[in-house]
Structure formats: C-alpha cells, structure tokens
C-alpha cells in the first residue's frame, strides 16, 4: 500500500531509536503530560457537573420553578387563579403557599427560620420534599391541628422529636390589657425531613396552609402560588410571559432569580477550573516544542540530505508536523479514553481508593454530599479532545518551520 514519504519518515522519526535518548524522554514526557492533562480535565469537569446537578436537584426539589404572588405579599381569590395557572402551557402542577419569617422556641433553645404554609394535598405537585421524610409525613398537617414539620437540623437545634411541642413567635404584636405582647402559638412536631441543603434542613419549616393564614392573619388570602414546569430551564422565558399576561399587580419570580447567583458562581468556578487544568496540557505542549526543536537539531544532516535529493521545504515541514502530531494525537486519544472511563466509573473507583488507603474523601458528618458524583457530558469530551488536538498541531508549526529553513550546504559542510 502506498504511503506518503512525509508520513513514512515522520513515523520513523517518532518511534525509532535515536542517538540522543534525552530527546526520546522529552517526547515521552510531553505525550504523558498531554495524556494526563486531558484525563484530569475530563474527570474534574465531570465531577463538577455532578456536584452542580446534585445541588440543583436538591434545591429545585424543594423550591418551585416559578412563583406567582401579589405585589403586597398577598394573593386574593387564589382558587380561581390556581386553576388559571394550571391551565397555562408547560405548567405541570400548582400549589398555594404562605411564607413568613418566625422564631421557634423550646425552653431555652431558640431558632429563627422561614415558616411556610402549604396544602399537603397539592404540595407534591411542585416539590419532592415528601420523598425526603425521616420521620412522620406531610399528610399529618391537618387543618386546625397546628402541626409543624421541621428540617433535621432545625429539630436537632431545638432538641425536639415528633410529638414534642414548639412555640412559634410571629413578628407581629397584639394589644392586651397587660400591654403590647408578641403573638405566640404552640405547634406539635409531626414530621422531620432531610433535603441535604443547610438552607432547608436548618432554616425552613412547614405548617398547614389554613393554620398559616390564621397565624399570620391573612384571612382567605395566601402568599402566592408556586408552579412546576415541564422544563425548568425554560422558567425565565415562561416567567416573563406570565408576568406580561398577569400584569403589574402580580409579581412573577423564577428559580434562576432566587438562586441564580449561586449557580452563576458554580458556572464561573467551572470555567476557571477548566482554564487552569488546560494549562497542564499547555505545559506538555511546551515540552513537545522543545523535543521537536532538539529533534530538528539532531536530524539536521538528514534534512540536508533530503533537501539535496530535491525535497522541498514544505515537505520537510510536514515531516516534523507529522512527528509532533502523532505524539499529540496519541496522548489526546488515550487521555480521552481514560478520562471517559474514570468519569463513568467514579462511583466504583473512589470507594476502592477509600477502602484501599483507609480514608474518606467527603465524610457524611461534615459534608452534605458525602459521595463524589459524576455527570459526564459528551459535548465537554468533544471540545476537550478537539482543543487538545488543535493545540498539539499548532505546537509543531515553529519547529517544523525551522526544519524547513535548514540550508543543505551549511549543514553538510563539515560532514
């Protein structure tokens, strides 16, 4: 089979035994650097994507995709509005809510948190908090029973278990013959849940919707209506449409506005981490340039002979581009394969390392996410591979150009 001369010589230069073994070592080091850089880049990005997905699922499993409320913090005639919002396109579920900041006490223990009034029959349409129960159930929140469901951290801070009483102090006062006193109400703990996020495990509680309306003196009104969409990433666009439809008397907020800064910070961190890790590949590419420059000096007489036989400078240039590209392509492909394998098997690799060396990377006593998640995305793998291949080819241009500028007469004068 016919093989182009440039490809044949480039391959020979790549895996032939050179007189200068130091050049071979530098070439191997550059290939190993590219391999490790691509592997680490794919693996770390997959882990960061996994952490982002875990946090997003935990947060969006509790909060609604879109929230509709009145501009004065109250929503009247909410039953009709609930039916109207359910009929909107892309809306899967809707549930009313009341939300206020209160203080909970149990003896000498106190805890400030956000108290939410919900309808247990409808809440499951907009959140999956029912599936995180450690004790009790949201169905225990019955009208006029004055039950409360707390996160595991809030319950631990107050030292209560299901069946115990807690006192809710509302930031509203009432005038009595004894003077102006804060409004108090005793509630019975009927459930404990765990989401895996400190904002909800330690700073949020739930009571029945009617009890909340009476507690906060809202009458027949509620705070607003929460919506769940078929595509949470479409929440900003759908929220803008609802705002335009409902008018200025309503306030429409989507999850990206409430928690957008957090996810933007995660995205920025991922971009910065990508740039930092790609520098590992760049360092390996500098090694590749150095090895090719030394190879050009080592093969100067060979280049002169080829030029004497009539080989053009462009063909000489292609020889060394092929030699360097083979190193870059091999390192990139093996790195991509190893990175994909690690990303897909991180749930078995990490436990194996932990059991082998006897340590826990993320202890469940300290971290909310105790397992290292991985969410490998093929578009990330594709762009990393393409960027590494392009950078590898670009790194060969200058050494190959220097090889093409070698003059046969000067090189062979002392041979």
Buried (B, 14 or more C-beta within 10 A) or exposed (E): EEEEEBEEBBBEBBEEEBEEEEBBEBBBBBBBBBBBBBBBBBBBBBBBBBBBEBBBEBBBBBBBBBBBBBEEBBBEEBEEBBEBBBEBEBBEBBBBBBBBEBBBBBEEEEBEBBBBBBBBEBBBBBBBBBEBBEBBEBEBBEEEBBBBBBBBBBBBBBEBEBEEEBBBBBEEEEEEEEEEEEBEBEBBBBBBBBBBBEBBBBBBBBBBBBBBBBBBEBEEBBBBBBBBBEEBEBBBEBBEBBBEEBEEEBBBBBBBBEBEEBBEEBEEEBEEBBEEBBEBBBBBBEBBBBBBBBBBBBBBBBBBBBBEEEBEBEBBBBBBBBBBBBBBBBBBBBBBBBBBBBBEEBEEBBBEEBEEEEEBEBEEEEEBBEBBBBBBEEEBBEEBBEBBBEBBBBBBBBBBBBBBEBEBEEBBEEE
